[in-house]
Amino acid sequence: MSINELNTYVEGSRGCADAENVICTIKDYIDANYYDRKSKVKIIPKLAVYYCRINENAEDIATLRKMWKLCEEAVELLREEKRAYYMVELFDIQQAVADKLCIHMEGKLQEDCREQMQSLKHERRIWREVLSGEYRRYGLSDTMKNDCYFYHESTAHCINDVIKARRTLYGYSRKQLSDGICAEKTIEKTEQHRTNLQYRNMRLIFERLGLPCTYQTMFPISGDITDLEKNEQISNYMKNNRLADALAMIEELKEKVAKSDYNIQHFGYNENIVKKWLGQLSTEEALDNIMGLLEMTLPIRYIDNFIENKGRGLRKNEPIGKRLYLTEKEVECFIYACSNWDLMKEYEKAERYLELLYEYFIPDDEESELNGRVDLLVQIIVIYSSVLGDMGKLEKSNRIADRMSEIKLRQYRPEKLWLDKYNNIWNDNLKEKNIEKYNSVLRECISLCEIYNSMSMKKFFKEKLNEVL
């Protein structure tokens, strides 16, 4: 069952006499089957909160321990995956359960428990205050507004629209695109939503447009689930700085998985990052490699032409996200290229493409959904606001960082919120203007880093704080 189906099942059981049994059954089902952490984080926090609400008056040790265990698992998942679903509620529940556990345990066990729980309560209280403060700063609720929520896919696109956007980007006429595949009229009807392509024709058209004939994900295209599990392991190796292991597994999958352009881009991108971290590639070499990977499916001249002409034509007033289509891997390649241009101090070039990516992801009105993954937008904003700051465009840099912070909090994804905060105090020269506020913001950044296990950035902010103490 999908996470959406499990979520629907949970919501359907609310208020029923066997709601607790349903929650426990679904939890057991998730534990017994393969769901990656990104899937689990979408439902485990809800299961924990629902179970604890049902048992909020519990006094027996067994139930209290189960409540604590469920909450702790949910919190750790949220911290690892940089999410905030029910985070504040979980912190509140943990503090209440901690008090009850201390009361009902006896003797030496009670003494040890009280000491441990008091420490955890103090930690959770500070974390709650800091996280709630971020939500209040933007006028947002710090708790889930509506328990009956469903996860949407902002990366789902209509094939008809993708073909039109990509054809225009490539500069093909309908006749050129259809040549040798189907009738020109078929392309016209497809783009106008009057017909759908046969699978064979769609596959050939997608190949001509440099697109994989599959739904866009963060994973390589493979029918073997072990390949997907190994791909996830590569990410874990990279997060834990086990770079040699990551590189070895990349090489293994490069040999095993089908060598489509998409897969070559996917593994080449990760390989490039790891080799640069290992010092095997210079910034210039890494940039050349990534641009070569990008050119496989999207020649840069097409993007340059789009940028030059985006203010012209019949569709000039339409959002960029409607007129342009990029695969997630192409976006990642662009982000990586811009980060290297930033390091090389080629700020104008970085700004040129970052501005396009920002317009591609961010809708004109605040109520519309983002056109893509939030984590990709986070990467874009971190580099974009930094580049703008380096160019002296401080007001625009602050505005973009603030907009990103609000979006992340609305989406319950506060990843790298600390970078947006630090970007603004650096731009505002707060260290010289208001040292107390500067220190206060640094302490908030440290707490946010603690919540979301960003130990390297916590160390960075502590060093900045120690400089002025």
Long-range contacts (C-beta under 8 A, 24 or more apart in sequence): 1-29, 3-35, 3-39, 3-42, 3-43, 3-151, 4-150, 4-151, 6-30, 6-43, 7-42, 7-43, 7-46, 7-150, 7-151, 8-150, 10-43, 10-46, 10-47, 10-50, 11-147, 11-148, 14-50, 14-147, 19-50, 19-54, 20-51, 20-54, 20-55, 23-47, 23-50, 23-51, 23-54, 24-51, 27-70, 34-225, 34-229, 36-232, 37-77, 37-80, 37-81, 38-81, 40-77, 41-77, 41-78, 41-80, 41-81, 41-83, 41-85, 42-85, 42-151, 44-73, 44-74, 44-77, 45-74, 45-75, 45-77, 45-78, 45-83, 45-85, 45-86, 45-87, 45-90, 46-85, 46-86, 46-147, 47-74, 48-73, 48-74, 48-86, 48-90, 48-93, 49-74, 49-86, 49-89, 49-90, 49-93, 50-147, 52-93, 52-97, 56-96, 58-100, 59-100, 59-104, 60-104, 61-101, 61-104, 61-105, 64-97, 64-100, 64-101, 64-104, 65-101, 67-93, 67-97, 68-94, 68-97, 68-98, 68-101, 71-97, 79-451, 79-452, 79-453, 80-453, 82-413, 82-414, 82-415, 82-416, 82-452, 83-412, 83-413, 84-131, 84-409, 84-412, 84-413, 84-414, 85-144, 85-412, 86-143, 86-144, 87-131, 87-412, 88-128, 88-131, 88-132, 88-142, 88-143, 89-143, 89-144, 91-124, 91-125, 91-127, 91-128, 91-131, 92-128, 94-120, 94-121, 94-124, 95-121, 95-124, 95-125, 123-450, 126-447, 127-447, 127-450, 127-451, 130-444, 130-447, 130-448, 130-451, 131-414, 131-448, 131-451, 133-444, 134-405, 134-409, 134-414, 134-417, 134-444, 134-448, 135-409, 138-405, 138-406, 138-409, 140-406, 140-409, 140-410, 144-412, 152-369, 154-369, 154-370, 154-371, 154-372, 154-373, 154-374, 155-216, 155-328, 155-372, 155-373, 156-215, 157-325, 158-193, 159-190, 159-196, 159-197, 159-202, 160-190, 160-191, 160-192, 160-193, 160-196, 161-191, 161-322, 161-325, 162-211, 162-325, 163-187, 163-190, 163-191, 163-197, 163-205, 163-209, 164-191, 165-322, 165-323, 165-324, 165-325, 166-209, 166-210, 166-211, 166-325, 167-191, 167-209, 168-323, 169-298, 169-302, 169-303, 169-306, 169-324, 169-325, 170-209, 170-210, 170-302, 171-302, 171-305, 172-208, 177-205, 177-208, 177-209, 178-205, 181-205, 181-208, 210-261, 210-296, 210-297, 210-298, 211-297, 211-327, 212-260, 212-261, 212-262, 212-327, 214-262, 216-327, 216-328, 217-328, 218-328, 219-266, 220-253, 220-257, 220-262, 220-263, 220-266, 220-267, 221-257, 221-258, 221-260, 221-262, 221-263, 222-257, 222-258, 222-263, 227-253, 227-256, 227-257, 234-270, 238-270, 238-273, 238-274, 243-274, 243-277, 243-278, 244-278, 246-270, 246-274, 247-271, 247-274, 247-275, 247-278, 250-274, 261-296, 261-297, 262-297, 262-327, 262-329, 264-293, 264-296, 265-293, 265-294, 265-296, 265-297, 265-329, 265-330, 265-333, 266-329, 268-293, 269-293, 269-329, 269-332, 269-333, 269-336, 272-336, 273-336, 283-340, 283-343, 283-344, 284-344, 286-336, 286-340, 287-337, 287-340, 287-341, 287-344, 290-333, 290-336, 290-337, 290-340, 291-333, 291-337, 293-333, 294-330, 294-333, 294-334, 294-337, 297-327, 297-330, 298-326, 298-330, 303-353, 303-356, 306-356, 307-352, 307-353, 307-356, 310-356, 319-359, 319-363, 319-364, 319-371, 320-356, 320-359, 320-360, 321-359, 321-360, 321-361, 321-363, 321-371, 321-372, 324-356, 324-360, 326-360, 328-372, 328-373, 328-376, 331-357, 331-372, 331-376, 332-376, 335-376, 335-379, 335-380, 335-383, 338-383, 338-384, 338-387, 339-383, 342-383, 342-386, 342-387, 342-390, 345-390, 347-387, 347-390, 347-391, 348-391, 350-383, 350-387, 351-384, 351-387, 351-388, 351-391, 354-380, 354-383, 354-384, 354-387, 355-384, 357-384, 358-384, 358-400, 362-403, 362-407, 370-407, 370-411, 374-407, 374-408, 374-411, 374-413, 374-415, 375-413, 375-415, 377-404, 377-407, 378-404, 378-408, 378-413, 378-415, 378-416, 381-420, 382-416, 382-419, 382-420, 385-420, 385-423, 386-423, 389-423, 389-426, 389-427, 394-427, 394-428, 397-423, 397-427, 398-423, 398-424, 398-427, 398-428, 414-448, 414-452, 415-452, 416-454, 417-448, 418-444, 418-445, 418-448, 418-449, 418-454, 418-457, 418-461, 419-457, 421-445, 421-448, 422-461, 431-468, 435-468, 438-468, 439-465, 439-468, 439-469
